[in-house]
Amino acid sequence: MNLGAAEEEESGAELLVPAEIDWQKLDKSKFFCLGAALFSVVSATLYPVVVLKTRQQVAPSELSSIKTAFWLVRMEGFRALYRGFGTSLMGTIPARALYMAALEITKSNVGTATVRFGFAEPTTATIANAAAGLSAAIAAQLVWTPVDVVSQRLMVQGGSSSSPPYVNGIDAFRKIVKNDGAKGLYRGFGISILTYAPSNAVWWASYSVAQRMVWGGVGWYLSKNNGGESEYLRPDCKTVMGVQGMSAAMAGGMSALVTMPLDTIKTRLQVLDHGDENGRRGPTVVQTVRNLVREGGWMACYRGLGPRWASMSVSATTMITTYEFLKRLSTKNQEVLT
C-alpha cells in the first residue's frame, strides 16, 4: 500500500511520500536476521526503564521514578537495572519474529482485501494497520507471556515482592513450573491479550492516521518554502525518519495512557502473590484490583505511568524508525532506498 501523495493547492506542488514496502517485496531471511540484531540492541537500551516500571507497579507504596532508580542502584547495584535481561532477550527474538511476520502478512492481505471492497486509501490503510496490530499482538503473546512471567520475577528480586530467590532464568522457569505447573508460565495471559491486542490495534491505526496528519503539515511547510520552483516535493531521508518518529511517539504516548491500568494489573498477576507450595492459588483479577485500590486508591493503577509513558514513546519512536529502516534494508528491490 502507498500512503499516497499530499497535494498542496496553493503552490500546486505535490508531496511524494515514500511508498510502503509490503510483505511480498521483502527478502525474508535478511528481514529476520537483521531484525534480530537491530531489535536486540534497541531492547538492551530500553530495558532499565522496563525494570523501573515493573518495580513501581509491584511496590506497596508510591515512589517517583527517579527515587526508585536511585534506591535500586544504591541498594542492589547497577546490574539490578538489567536483571532478567538475558531471559527477556532470548524470548524476545522469537516473539518479535512472530510479531513481524503476523504484522506484515495481515497488513498485506487485509490491505488488498479492503481495496477490493472499494474503500478509500486512508480508510484502507487504517483498517489494515489495526488488523495487523491485533493479529501480531496475539501471535507474539504465545511466546511473550512466559518470558514476561520469568523476566519480571527476576526484575523484582531484592524488592518488596514475596517471590523466592532465583539463580537465573532457567532456575526461575523450573520453580514456576514446579509450584504452579505449566499454567504458571501463562499467568496473566488473558489480560495480556486484553492489554496488548487492542493496544496494538489502536497504536498501528493511530500511527497510520498520525502519519497522514504529520505529512500534511510537512507538505504545507515544504510547499511554502518551494516558491514554485518544483512541481514535485521529494522529502529527504531525515524528513521521512522525523515524520515516522513523531507519528510513533504520538501513538505510543496515547496507547500508554489508555492501557496503563490493565498493564499494572497484568504485572501484579504475573509477579505478586502467586501460588505457593501449599497449593494456595494466586489472586483473581478482581482481587488484584481491590488490593491496588486499597493500597493507593484508583490512581494506584497508574503507578509506573511515567516510565511506561517514556518507555512506550521512546520505544515506539526507536522501534518504528528501526523497523522502517529494516524493511528498506531487506527489500528485494534496492531501488526503494533511493
Phi and psi restraints in degrees (value plus and minus 20) as a CYANA .aco file:
   2 ASN   PHI    -136.1   -96.1
   2 ASN   PSI     117.2   157.2
   3 LEU   PHI     -85.0   -45.0
   3 LEU   PSI     -37.4     2.6
   4 GLY   PHI      72.4   112.4
   4 GLY   PSI     152.2   192.2
   5 ALA   PHI    -125.7   -85.7
   5 ALA   PSI     115.3   155.3
   6 ALA   PHI    -117.1   -77.1
   6 ALA   PSI      95.9   135.9
   7 GLU   PHI    -117.0   -77.0
   7 GLU   PSI     109.2   149.2
   8 GLU   PHI    -115.1   -75.1
   8 GLU   PSI      96.1   136.1
   9 GLU   PHI     -89.0   -49.0
   9 GLU   PSI     -54.1   -14.1
  10 GLU   PHI     -84.3   -44.3
  10 GLU   PSI     -62.2   -22.2
  11 SER   PHI    -122.9   -82.9
  11 SER   PSI     -34.8     5.2
  12 GLY   PHI      58.5    98.5
  12 GLY   PSI     -19.6    20.4
  13 ALA   PHI     -98.2   -58.2
  13 ALA   PSI     124.4   164.4
  14 GLU   PHI    -131.1   -91.1
  14 GLU   PSI     107.1   147.1
  15 LEU   PHI    -103.5   -63.5
  15 LEU   PSI      99.7   139.7
  16 LEU   PHI    -111.9   -71.9
  16 LEU   PSI      75.3   115.3
  17 VAL   PHI     -98.6   -58.6
  17 VAL   PSI     113.7   153.7
  18 PRO   PHI     -76.5   -36.5
  18 PRO   PSI     118.3   158.3
  19 ALA   PHI     -89.4   -49.4
  19 ALA   PSI     125.1   165.1
  20 GLU   PHI     -96.7   -56.7
  20 GLU   PSI     121.1   161.1
  21 ILE   PHI    -111.7   -71.7
  21 ILE   PSI      96.0   136.0
  22 ASP   PHI    -110.8   -70.8
  22 ASP   PSI     157.6   197.6
  23 TRP   PHI     -77.6   -37.6
  23 TRP   PSI     -59.6   -19.6
  24 GLN   PHI     -86.6   -46.6
  24 GLN   PSI     -43.2    -3.2
  25 LYS   PHI    -109.8   -69.8
  25 LYS   PSI     -20.6    19.4
  26 LEU   PHI    -114.7   -74.7
  26 LEU   PSI     121.3   161.3
  27 ASP   PHI    -101.7   -61.7
  27 ASP   PSI      85.8   125.8
  28 LYS   PHI     -82.7   -42.7
  28 LYS   PSI     -62.6   -22.6
  29 SER   PHI     -83.6   -43.6
  29 SER   PSI     -63.8   -23.8
  30 LYS   PHI     -85.9   -45.9
  30 LYS   PSI     -59.2   -19.2
  31 PHE   PHI     -79.3   -39.3
  31 PHE   PSI     -67.8   -27.8
  32 PHE   PHI     -97.9   -57.9
  32 PHE   PSI     -58.7   -18.7
  33 CYS   PHI     -86.8   -46.8
  33 CYS   PSI     -70.0   -30.0
  34 LEU   PHI     -84.1   -44.1
  34 LEU   PSI     -57.1   -17.1
  35 GLY   PHI     -82.8   -42.8
  35 GLY   PSI     -62.0   -22.0
  36 ALA   PHI     -80.6   -40.6
  36 ALA   PSI     -62.5   -22.5
  37 ALA   PHI     -89.4   -49.4
  37 ALA   PSI     -68.5   -28.5
  38 LEU   PHI     -83.6   -43.6
  38 LEU   PSI     -65.0   -25.0
  39 PHE   PHI     -96.7   -56.7
  39 PHE   PSI     -41.4    -1.4
  40 SER   PHI     -85.6   -45.6
  40 SER   PSI     -60.8   -20.8
  41 VAL   PHI     -85.1   -45.1
  41 VAL   PSI     -63.5   -23.5
  42 VAL   PHI     -82.9   -42.9
  42 VAL   PSI     -64.0   -24.0
  43 SER   PHI     -81.6   -41.6
  43 SER   PSI     -61.1   -21.1
  44 ALA   PHI     -83.1   -43.1
  44 ALA   PSI     -57.2   -17.2
  45 THR   PHI     -88.4   -48.4
  45 THR   PSI     -59.0   -19.0
  46 LEU   PHI    -113.7   -73.7
  46 LEU   PSI     -28.1    11.9
  47 TYR   PHI     -78.8   -38.8
  47 TYR   PSI     -62.6   -22.6
  48 PRO   PHI     -76.3   -36.3
  48 PRO   PSI     -54.2   -14.2
  49 VAL   PHI     -86.5   -46.5
  49 VAL   PSI     -57.5   -17.5
  50 VAL   PHI     -84.6   -44.6
  50 VAL   PSI     -60.6   -20.6
  51 VAL   PHI     -81.8   -41.8
  51 VAL   PSI     -65.2   -25.2
  52 LEU   PHI     -82.4   -42.4
  52 LEU   PSI     -62.7   -22.7
  53 LYS   PHI     -80.7   -40.7
  53 LYS   PSI     -63.9   -23.9
  54 THR   PHI     -86.1   -46.1
  54 THR   PSI     -62.7   -22.7
  55 ARG   PHI     -81.2   -41.2
  55 ARG   PSI     -61.4   -21.4
  56 GLN   PHI     -86.8   -46.8
  56 GLN   PSI     -56.2   -16.2
  57 GLN   PHI     -89.0   -49.0
  57 GLN   PSI     -51.3   -11.3
  58 VAL   PHI    -117.4   -77.4
  58 VAL   PSI     -24.8    15.2
  59 ALA   PHI     -89.2   -49.2
  59 ALA   PSI     121.1   161.1
  60 PRO   PHI     -93.5   -53.5
  60 PRO   PSI     -34.8     5.2
  61 SER   PHI    -156.8  -116.8
  61 SER   PSI     142.8   182.8
  62 GLU   PHI     -99.4   -59.4
  62 GLU   PSI     108.4   148.4
  63 LEU   PHI    -154.0  -114.0
  63 LEU   PSI     123.8   163.8
  64 SER   PHI     -89.8   -49.8
  64 SER   PSI     142.1   182.1
  65 SER   PHI     -81.0   -41.0
  65 SER   PSI     -61.1   -21.1
  66 ILE   PHI     -86.9   -46.9
  66 ILE   PSI     -63.8   -23.8
  67 LYS   PHI     -84.0   -44.0
  67 LYS   PSI     -60.4   -20.4
  68 THR   PHI     -81.5   -41.5
  68 THR   PSI     -62.9   -22.9
  69 ALA   PHI     -84.0   -44.0
  69 ALA   PSI     -67.6   -27.6
  70 PHE   PHI     -84.3   -44.3
  70 PHE   PSI     -62.6   -22.6
  71 TRP   PHI     -82.4   -42.4
  71 TRP   PSI     -63.5   -23.5
  72 LEU   PHI     -83.4   -43.4
  72 LEU   PSI     -66.4   -26.4
  73 VAL   PHI     -87.7   -47.7
  73 VAL   PSI     -61.0   -21.0
  74 ARG   PHI     -86.9   -46.9
  74 ARG   PSI     -61.7   -21.7
  75 MET   PHI    -104.9   -64.9
  75 MET   PSI     -53.4   -13.4
  76 GLU   PHI    -143.7  -103.7
  76 GLU   PSI     -24.0    16.0
  77 GLY   PHI      69.7   109.7
  77 GLY   PSI     144.4   184.4
  78 PHE   PHI     -82.0   -42.0
  78 PHE   PSI     -51.3   -11.3
  79 ARG   PHI     -82.3   -42.3
  79 ARG   PSI     -41.0    -1.0
  80 ALA   PHI     -82.2   -42.2
  80 ALA   PSI     -47.1    -7.1
  81 LEU   PHI     -90.5   -50.5
  81 LEU   PSI     -33.8     6.2
  82 TYR   PHI    -140.3  -100.3
  82 TYR   PSI      -0.2    39.8
  83 ARG   PHI     -86.8   -46.8
  83 ARG   PSI     106.5   146.5
  84 GLY   PHI      67.7   107.7
  84 GLY   PSI     -17.7    22.3
  85 PHE   PHI     -85.1   -45.1
  85 PHE   PSI     -60.3   -20.3
  86 GLY   PHI     -79.0   -39.0
  86 GLY   PSI     -65.2   -25.2
  87 THR   PHI     -83.3   -43.3
  87 THR   PSI     -64.7   -24.7
  88 SER   PHI     -80.9   -40.9
  88 SER   PSI     -63.2   -23.2
  89 LEU   PHI     -85.4   -45.4
  89 LEU   PSI     -63.7   -23.7
  90 MET   PHI     -82.8   -42.8
  90 MET   PSI     -52.5   -12.5
  91 GLY   PHI    -105.1   -65.1
  91 GLY   PSI     -48.8    -8.8
  92 THR   PHI     -86.2   -46.2
  92 THR   PSI     -56.0   -16.0
  93 ILE   PHI     -80.2   -40.2
  93 ILE   PSI     -74.7   -34.7
  94 PRO   PHI     -87.3   -47.3
  94 PRO   PSI     -54.6   -14.6
  95 ALA   PHI     -84.5   -44.5
  95 ALA   PSI     -62.2   -22.2
  96 ARG   PHI     -90.5   -50.5
  96 ARG   PSI     -53.3   -13.3
  97 ALA   PHI     -82.6   -42.6
  97 ALA   PSI     -63.8   -23.8
  98 LEU   PHI     -82.1   -42.1
  98 LEU   PSI     -63.0   -23.0
  99 TYR   PHI     -79.9   -39.9
  99 TYR   PSI     -70.0   -30.0
 100 MET   PHI     -85.6   -45.6
 100 MET   PSI     -59.9   -19.9
 101 ALA   PHI     -84.7   -44.7
 101 ALA   PSI     -68.2   -28.2
 102 ALA   PHI     -83.3   -43.3
 102 ALA   PSI     -59.6   -19.6
 103 LEU   PHI     -80.5   -40.5
 103 LEU   PSI     -72.2   -32.2
 104 GLU   PHI     -91.0   -51.0
 104 GLU   PSI     -60.4   -20.4
 105 ILE   PHI     -84.5   -44.5
 105 ILE   PSI     -66.3   -26.3
 106 THR   PHI     -85.1   -45.1
 106 THR   PSI     -64.5   -24.5
 107 LYS   PHI     -79.6   -39.6
 107 LYS   PSI     -63.6   -23.6
 108 SER   PHI     -86.0   -46.0
 108 SER   PSI     -67.2   -27.2
 109 ASN   PHI     -90.1   -50.1
 109 ASN   PSI     -63.5   -23.5
 110 VAL   PHI     -88.0   -48.0
 110 VAL   PSI     -59.0   -19.0
 111 GLY   PHI     -79.6   -39.6
 111 GLY   PSI     -64.5   -24.5
 112 THR   PHI     -83.5   -43.5
 112 THR   PSI     -62.4   -22.4
 113 ALA   PHI     -85.7   -45.7
 113 ALA   PSI     -62.6   -22.6
 114 THR   PHI     -88.6   -48.6
 114 THR   PSI     -52.7   -12.7
 115 VAL   PHI     -83.5   -43.5
 115 VAL   PSI     -61.1   -21.1
 116 ARG   PHI     -84.1   -44.1
 116 ARG   PSI     -50.5   -10.5
 117 PHE   PHI     -98.9   -58.9
 117 PHE   PSI     -23.0    17.0
 118 GLY   PHI      68.4   108.4
 118 GLY   PSI      -3.7    36.3
 119 PHE   PHI     -91.1   -51.1
 119 PHE   PSI     131.0   171.0
 120 ALA   PHI     -88.5   -48.5
 120 ALA   PSI     137.4   177.4
 121 GLU   PHI     -78.9   -38.9
 121 GLU   PSI     -64.7   -24.7
 122 PRO   PHI     -79.1   -39.1
 122 PRO   PSI     -62.1   -22.1
 123 THR   PHI     -86.5   -46.5
 123 THR   PSI     -61.6   -21.6
 124 THR   PHI     -78.6   -38.6
 124 THR   PSI     -67.0   -27.0
 125 ALA   PHI     -83.1   -43.1
 125 ALA   PSI     -62.0   -22.0
 126 THR   PHI     -86.0   -46.0
 126 THR   PSI     -66.3   -26.3
 127 ILE   PHI     -83.1   -43.1
 127 ILE   PSI     -66.0   -26.0
 128 ALA   PHI     -82.8   -42.8
 128 ALA   PSI     -62.2   -22.2
 129 ASN   PHI     -86.2   -46.2
 129 ASN   PSI     -60.6   -20.6
 130 ALA   PHI     -85.2   -45.2
 130 ALA   PSI     -66.4   -26.4
 131 ALA   PHI     -82.9   -42.9
 131 ALA   PSI     -59.2   -19.2
 132 ALA   PHI     -85.2   -45.2
 132 ALA   PSI     -63.8   -23.8
 133 GLY   PHI     -83.2   -43.2
 133 GLY   PSI     -58.7   -18.7
 134 LEU   PHI     -84.4   -44.4
 134 LEU   PSI     -70.7   -30.7
 135 SER   PHI     -87.8   -47.8
 135 SER   PSI     -56.6   -16.6
 136 ALA   PHI     -84.9   -44.9
 136 ALA   PSI     -61.7   -21.7
 137 ALA   PHI     -85.1   -45.1
 137 ALA   PSI     -63.0   -23.0
 138 ILE   PHI     -83.8   -43.8
 138 ILE   PSI     -64.6   -24.6
 139 ALA   PHI     -82.5   -42.5
 139 ALA   PSI     -64.9   -24.9
 140 ALA   PHI     -87.8   -47.8
 140 ALA   PSI     -52.8   -12.8
 141 GLN   PHI     -86.0   -46.0
 141 GLN   PSI     -40.3    -0.3
 142 LEU   PHI     -80.9   -40.9
 142 LEU   PSI     -51.4   -11.4
 143 VAL   PHI    -120.6   -80.6
 143 VAL   PSI     -58.1   -18.1
 144 TRP   PHI     -88.6   -48.6
 144 TRP   PSI     -55.4   -15.4
 145 THR   PHI     -81.9   -41.9
 145 THR   PSI     -70.1   -30.1
 146 PRO   PHI     -80.3   -40.3
 146 PRO   PSI     -58.2   -18.2
 147 VAL   PHI     -84.5   -44.5
 147 VAL   PSI     -62.1   -22.1
 148 ASP   PHI     -80.3   -40.3
 148 ASP   PSI     -66.6   -26.6
 149 VAL   PHI     -78.6   -38.6
 149 VAL   PSI     -68.5   -28.5
 150 VAL   PHI     -88.1   -48.1
 150 VAL   PSI     -69.7   -29.7
 151 SER   PHI     -86.8   -46.8
 151 SER   PSI     -56.2   -16.2
 152 GLN   PHI     -90.0   -50.0
 152 GLN   PSI     -54.2   -14.2
 153 ARG   PHI     -82.2   -42.2
 153 ARG   PSI     -58.8   -18.8
 154 LEU   PHI     -89.0   -49.0
 154 LEU   PSI     -57.6   -17.6
 155 MET   PHI     -79.3   -39.3
 155 MET   PSI     -59.3   -19.3
 156 VAL   PHI    -113.0   -73.0
 156 VAL   PSI     -18.2    21.8
 157 GLN   PHI     -79.7   -39.7
 157 GLN   PSI     113.5   153.5
 158 GLY   PHI      73.2   113.2
 158 GLY   PSI     -31.4     8.6
 159 GLY   PHI    -112.3   -72.3
 159 GLY   PSI    -168.5  -128.5
 160 SER   PHI    -109.5   -69.5
 160 SER   PSI     -20.0    20.0
 161 SER   PHI     -89.3   -49.3
 161 SER   PSI     130.2   170.2
 162 SER   PHI    -107.7   -67.7
 162 SER   PSI     -10.8    29.2
 163 SER   PHI     -81.5   -41.5
 163 SER   PSI     121.2   161.2
 164 PRO   PHI     -89.6   -49.6
 164 PRO   PSI     135.8   175.8
 165 PRO   PHI     -87.5   -47.5
 165 PRO   PSI     120.8   160.8
 166 TYR   PHI    -139.2   -99.2
 166 TYR   PSI     117.7   157.7
 167 VAL   PHI     -91.8   -51.8
 167 VAL   PSI     -64.5   -24.5
 168 ASN   PHI    -180.3  -140.3
 168 ASN   PSI    -192.1  -152.1
 169 GLY   PHI     -82.7   -42.7
 169 GLY   PSI     -59.6   -19.6
 170 ILE   PHI     -85.2   -45.2
 170 ILE   PSI     -62.2   -22.2
 171 ASP   PHI     -83.2   -43.2
 171 ASP   PSI     -62.3   -22.3
 172 ALA   PHI     -82.7   -42.7
 172 ALA   PSI     -63.4   -23.4
 173 PHE   PHI     -77.5   -37.5
 173 PHE   PSI     -67.5   -27.5
 174 ARG   PHI     -84.2   -44.2
 174 ARG   PSI     -62.5   -22.5
 175 LYS   PHI     -89.5   -49.5
 175 LYS   PSI     -56.4   -16.4
 176 ILE   PHI     -85.1   -45.1
 176 ILE   PSI     -64.6   -24.6
 177 VAL   PHI     -85.8   -45.8
 177 VAL   PSI     -59.1   -19.1
 178 LYS   PHI     -84.5   -44.5
 178 LYS   PSI     -64.4   -24.4
 179 ASN   PHI    -101.0   -61.0
 179 ASN   PSI     -59.8   -19.8
 180 ASP   PHI    -135.3   -95.3
 180 ASP   PSI     -25.2    14.8
 181 GLY   PHI      58.9    98.9
 181 GLY   PSI     159.0   199.0
 182 ALA   PHI     -80.2   -40.2
 182 ALA   PSI     -50.9   -10.9
 183 LYS   PHI     -85.4   -45.4
 183 LYS   PSI     -39.3     0.7
 184 GLY   PHI     -84.0   -44.0
 184 GLY   PSI     -47.0    -7.0
 185 LEU   PHI     -94.5   -54.5
 185 LEU   PSI     -35.9     4.1
 186 TYR   PHI    -133.0   -93.0
 186 TYR   PSI       4.4    44.4
 187 ARG   PHI     -82.1   -42.1
 187 ARG   PSI     110.6   150.6
 188 GLY   PHI      62.0   102.0
 188 GLY   PSI     -11.0    29.0
 189 PHE   PHI     -82.2   -42.2
 189 PHE   PSI     -64.4   -24.4
 190 GLY   PHI     -81.9   -41.9
 190 GLY   PSI     -66.6   -26.6
 191 ILE   PHI     -93.4   -53.4
 191 ILE   PSI     -44.5    -4.5
 192 SER   PHI     -84.1   -44.1
 192 SER   PSI     -62.7   -22.7
 193 ILE   PHI     -83.2   -43.2
 193 ILE   PSI     -63.8   -23.8
 194 LEU   PHI     -84.7   -44.7
 194 LEU   PSI     -49.1    -9.1
 195 THR   PHI    -101.0   -61.0
 195 THR   PSI     -72.9   -32.9
 196 TYR   PHI    -107.2   -67.2
 196 TYR   PSI     -51.7   -11.7
 197 ALA   PHI     -85.5   -45.5
 197 ALA   PSI     -76.2   -36.2
 198 PRO   PHI     -82.8   -42.8
 198 PRO   PSI     -56.7   -16.7
 199 SER   PHI     -80.9   -40.9
 199 SER   PSI     -64.3   -24.3
 200 ASN   PHI     -86.7   -46.7
 200 ASN   PSI     -59.5   -19.5
 201 ALA   PHI     -81.7   -41.7
 201 ALA   PSI     -66.1   -26.1
 202 VAL   PHI     -85.3   -45.3
 202 VAL   PSI     -61.7   -21.7
 203 TRP   PHI     -81.5   -41.5
 203 TRP   PSI     -71.0   -31.0
 204 TRP   PHI     -88.3   -48.3
 204 TRP   PSI     -55.7   -15.7
 205 ALA   PHI     -86.6   -46.6
 205 ALA   PSI     -63.6   -23.6
 206 SER   PHI     -83.9   -43.9
 206 SER   PSI     -57.9   -17.9
 207 TYR   PHI     -82.2   -42.2
 207 TYR   PSI     -61.2   -21.2
 208 SER   PHI     -83.2   -43.2
 208 SER   PSI     -65.5   -25.5
 209 VAL   PHI     -87.3   -47.3
 209 VAL   PSI     -63.2   -23.2
 210 ALA   PHI     -82.5   -42.5
 210 ALA   PSI     -58.9   -18.9
 211 GLN   PHI     -79.3   -39.3
 211 GLN   PSI     -63.4   -23.4
 212 ARG   PHI     -84.0   -44.0
 212 ARG   PSI     -60.1   -20.1
 213 MET   PHI     -85.5   -45.5
 213 MET   PSI     -66.1   -26.1
 214 VAL   PHI     -87.0   -47.0
 214 VAL   PSI     -61.1   -21.1
 215 TRP   PHI     -82.2   -42.2
 215 TRP   PSI     -54.2   -14.2
 216 GLY   PHI     -81.7   -41.7
 216 GLY   PSI     -63.0   -23.0
 217 GLY   PHI     -86.3   -46.3
 217 GLY   PSI     -60.7   -20.7
 218 VAL   PHI     -84.5   -44.5
 218 VAL   PSI     -61.8   -21.8
 219 GLY   PHI     -81.8   -41.8
 219 GLY   PSI     -61.2   -21.2
 220 TRP   PHI     -83.0   -43.0
 220 TRP   PSI     -64.6   -24.6
 221 TYR   PHI     -83.9   -43.9
 221 TYR   PSI     -68.1   -28.1
 222 LEU   PHI     -84.1   -44.1
 222 LEU   PSI     -55.5   -15.5
 223 SER   PHI     -86.1   -46.1
 223 SER   PSI     -60.7   -20.7
 224 LYS   PHI     -81.9   -41.9
 224 LYS   PSI     -55.0   -15.0
 225 ASN   PHI    -113.9   -73.9
 225 ASN   PSI     -17.9    22.1
 226 ASN   PHI     -98.4   -58.4
 226 ASN   PSI     -57.4   -17.4
 227 GLY   PHI      42.4    82.4
 227 GLY   PSI       7.7    47.7
 228 GLY   PHI      52.3    92.3
 228 GLY   PSI      -6.5    33.5
 229 GLU   PHI     -93.2   -53.2
 229 GLU   PSI     -49.6    -9.6
 230 SER   PHI    -158.0  -118.0
 230 SER   PSI     127.6   167.6
 231 GLU   PHI     -98.7   -58.7
 231 GLU   PSI     -48.1    -8.1
 232 TYR   PHI    -142.3  -102.3
 232 TYR   PSI     123.0   163.0
 233 LEU   PHI    -132.3   -92.3
 233 LEU   PSI      95.7   135.7
 234 ARG   PHI    -130.0   -90.0
 234 ARG   PSI      88.9   128.9
 235 PRO   PHI     -87.1   -47.1
 235 PRO   PSI     125.9   165.9
 236 ASP   PHI    -101.4   -61.4
 236 ASP   PSI     157.4   197.4
 237 CYS   PHI     -81.6   -41.6
 237 CYS   PSI     -60.2   -20.2
 238 LYS   PHI     -83.7   -43.7
 238 LYS   PSI     -59.3   -19.3
 239 THR   PHI     -85.3   -45.3
 239 THR   PSI     -63.3   -23.3
 240 VAL   PHI     -80.0   -40.0
 240 VAL   PSI     -67.5   -27.5
 241 MET   PHI     -85.8   -45.8
 241 MET   PSI     -56.0   -16.0
 242 GLY   PHI     -83.6   -43.6
 242 GLY   PSI     -63.4   -23.4
 243 VAL   PHI     -84.1   -44.1
 243 VAL   PSI     -65.3   -25.3
 244 GLN   PHI     -82.2   -42.2
 244 GLN   PSI     -64.0   -24.0
 245 GLY   PHI     -84.8   -44.8
 245 GLY   PSI     -64.6   -24.6
 246 MET   PHI     -84.1   -44.1
 246 MET   PSI     -61.7   -21.7
 247 SER   PHI     -84.9   -44.9
 247 SER   PSI     -60.9   -20.9
 248 ALA   PHI     -85.7   -45.7
 248 ALA   PSI     -61.6   -21.6
 249 ALA   PHI     -83.4   -43.4
 249 ALA   PSI     -61.3   -21.3
 250 MET   PHI     -81.5   -41.5
 250 MET   PSI     -66.1   -26.1
 251 ALA   PHI     -88.7   -48.7
 251 ALA   PSI     -60.2   -20.2
 252 GLY   PHI     -86.5   -46.5
 252 GLY   PSI     -62.9   -22.9
 253 GLY   PHI     -82.2   -42.2
 253 GLY   PSI     -64.1   -24.1
 254 MET   PHI     -85.5   -45.5
 254 MET   PSI     -61.2   -21.2
 255 SER   PHI     -83.2   -43.2
 255 SER   PSI     -59.4   -19.4
 256 ALA   PHI     -82.5   -42.5
 256 ALA   PSI     -63.4   -23.4
 257 LEU   PHI     -84.5   -44.5
 257 LEU   PSI     -63.8   -23.8
 258 VAL   PHI     -90.0   -50.0
 258 VAL   PSI     -59.3   -19.3
 259 THR   PHI    -118.6   -78.6
 259 THR   PSI     -17.9    22.1
 260 MET   PHI     -76.9   -36.9
 260 MET   PSI     -68.1   -28.1
 261 PRO   PHI     -78.4   -38.4
 261 PRO   PSI     -62.2   -22.2
 262 LEU   PHI     -85.2   -45.2
 262 LEU   PSI     -57.0   -17.0
 263 ASP   PHI     -87.6   -47.6
 263 ASP   PSI     -58.4   -18.4
 264 THR   PHI     -84.4   -44.4
 264 THR   PSI     -64.4   -24.4
 265 ILE   PHI     -82.8   -42.8
 265 ILE   PSI     -63.1   -23.1
 266 LYS   PHI     -80.0   -40.0
 266 LYS   PSI     -65.9   -25.9
 267 THR   PHI     -83.5   -43.5
 267 THR   PSI     -62.2   -22.2
 268 ARG   PHI     -80.9   -40.9
 268 ARG   PSI     -64.1   -24.1
 269 LEU   PHI     -81.7   -41.7
 269 LEU   PSI     -57.6   -17.6
 270 GLN   PHI    -100.7   -60.7
 270 GLN   PSI     -42.6    -2.6
 271 VAL   PHI    -132.4   -92.4
 271 VAL   PSI     -65.9   -25.9
 272 LEU   PHI    -117.1   -77.1
 272 LEU   PSI     130.4   170.4
 273 ASP   PHI      31.0    71.0
 273 ASP   PSI      20.5    60.5
 274 HIS   PHI     -96.8   -56.8
 274 HIS   PSI     150.2   190.2
 275 GLY   PHI     -78.3   -38.3
 275 GLY   PSI     123.6   163.6
 276 ASP   PHI    -129.4   -89.4
 276 ASP   PSI    -194.2  -154.2
 277 GLU   PHI     -89.9   -49.9
 277 GLU   PSI     -37.6     2.4
 278 ASN   PHI    -105.2   -65.2
 278 ASN   PSI     -15.9    24.1
 279 GLY   PHI      68.1   108.1
 279 GLY   PSI     -13.9    26.1
 280 ARG   PHI     -86.5   -46.5
 280 ARG   PSI     109.8   149.8
 281 ARG   PHI    -102.1   -62.1
 281 ARG   PSI     131.8   171.8
 282 GLY   PHI     -91.1   -51.1
 282 GLY   PSI     144.7   184.7
 283 PRO   PHI     -89.8   -49.8
 283 PRO   PSI     137.0   177.0
 284 THR   PHI    -103.7   -63.7
 284 THR   PSI     156.5   196.5
 285 VAL   PHI     -81.4   -41.4
 285 VAL   PSI     -63.2   -23.2
 286 VAL   PHI     -82.3   -42.3
 286 VAL   PSI     -64.2   -24.2
 287 GLN   PHI     -84.5   -44.5
 287 GLN   PSI     -57.7   -17.7
 288 THR   PHI     -83.6   -43.6
 288 THR   PSI     -63.2   -23.2
 289 VAL   PHI     -82.9   -42.9
 289 VAL   PSI     -63.1   -23.1
 290 ARG   PHI     -81.2   -41.2
 290 ARG   PSI     -62.0   -22.0
 291 ASN   PHI     -82.8   -42.8
 291 ASN   PSI     -61.7   -21.7
 292 LEU   PHI     -82.9   -42.9
 292 LEU   PSI     -67.0   -27.0
 293 VAL   PHI     -84.2   -44.2
 293 VAL   PSI     -58.5   -18.5
 294 ARG   PHI     -85.3   -45.3
 294 ARG   PSI     -55.3   -15.3
 295 GLU   PHI     -93.2   -53.2
 295 GLU   PSI     -58.0   -18.0
 296 GLY   PHI    -175.9  -135.9
 296 GLY   PSI       3.3    43.3
 297 GLY   PHI      53.8    93.8
 297 GLY   PSI    -194.2  -154.2
 298 TRP   PHI     -85.4   -45.4
 298 TRP   PSI     -44.8    -4.8
 299 MET   PHI     -88.0   -48.0
 299 MET   PSI     -35.2     4.8
 300 ALA   PHI     -83.7   -43.7
 300 ALA   PSI     -44.5    -4.5
 301 CYS   PHI     -88.6   -48.6
 301 CYS   PSI     -33.8     6.2
 302 TYR   PHI    -126.7   -86.7
 302 TYR   PSI      -3.1    36.9
 303 ARG   PHI     -83.9   -43.9
 303 ARG   PSI     115.1   155.1
 304 GLY   PHI      64.7   104.7
 304 GLY   PSI     -11.0    29.0
 305 LEU   PHI     -82.2   -42.2
 305 LEU   PSI     -60.3   -20.3
 306 GLY   PHI     -77.4   -37.4
 306 GLY   PSI     -76.4   -36.4
 307 PRO   PHI     -81.5   -41.5
 307 PRO   PSI     -56.9   -16.9
 308 ARG   PHI     -90.6   -50.6
 308 ARG   PSI     -60.4   -20.4
 309 TRP   PHI     -80.1   -40.1
 309 TRP   PSI     -68.8   -28.8
 310 ALA   PHI     -83.3   -43.3
 310 ALA   PSI     -64.0   -24.0
 311 SER   PHI     -82.1   -42.1
 311 SER   PSI     -66.9   -26.9
 312 MET   PHI     -90.9   -50.9
 312 MET   PSI     -56.6   -16.6
 313 SER   PHI     -88.6   -48.6
 313 SER   PSI     -70.0   -30.0
 314 VAL   PHI     -86.7   -46.7
 314 VAL   PSI     -62.3   -22.3
 315 SER   PHI     -82.1   -42.1
 315 SER   PSI     -64.6   -24.6
 316 ALA   PHI     -82.3   -42.3
 316 ALA   PSI     -64.1   -24.1
 317 THR   PHI     -82.9   -42.9
 317 THR   PSI     -67.3   -27.3
 318 THR   PHI     -86.4   -46.4
 318 THR   PSI     -65.4   -25.4
 319 MET   PHI     -84.4   -44.4
 319 MET   PSI     -64.4   -24.4
 320 ILE   PHI     -91.2   -51.2
 320 ILE   PSI     -58.4   -18.4
 321 THR   PHI     -87.9   -47.9
 321 THR   PSI     -58.5   -18.5
 322 THR   PHI     -85.0   -45.0
 322 THR   PSI     -62.4   -22.4
 323 TYR   PHI     -85.7   -45.7
 323 TYR   PSI     -64.7   -24.7
 324 GLU   PHI     -86.2   -46.2
 324 GLU   PSI     -57.8   -17.8
 325 PHE   PHI     -85.0   -45.0
 325 PHE   PSI     -61.4   -21.4
 326 LEU   PHI     -79.9   -39.9
 326 LEU   PSI     -63.3   -23.3
 327 LYS   PHI     -83.3   -43.3
 327 LYS   PSI     -57.4   -17.4
 328 ARG   PHI     -92.8   -52.8
 328 ARG   PSI     -54.0   -14.0
 329 LEU   PHI     -88.3   -48.3
 329 LEU   PSI     -49.6    -9.6
 330 SER   PHI    -116.1   -76.1
 330 SER   PSI     -18.4    21.6
 331 THR   PHI     -88.8   -48.8
 331 THR   PSI     125.2   165.2
 332 LYS   PHI     -89.2   -49.2
 332 LYS   PSI     -52.4   -12.4
 333 ASN   PHI    -124.8   -84.8
 333 ASN   PSI      79.6   119.6
 334 GLN   PHI     -86.7   -46.7
 334 GLN   PSI     -26.5    13.5
 335 GLU   PHI     -85.8   -45.8
 335 GLU   PSI     -39.8     0.2
 336 VAL   PHI     -83.1   -43.1
 336 VAL   PSI     -46.4    -6.4
 337 LEU   PHI     -91.9   -51.9
 337 LEU   PSI     -41.7    -1.7
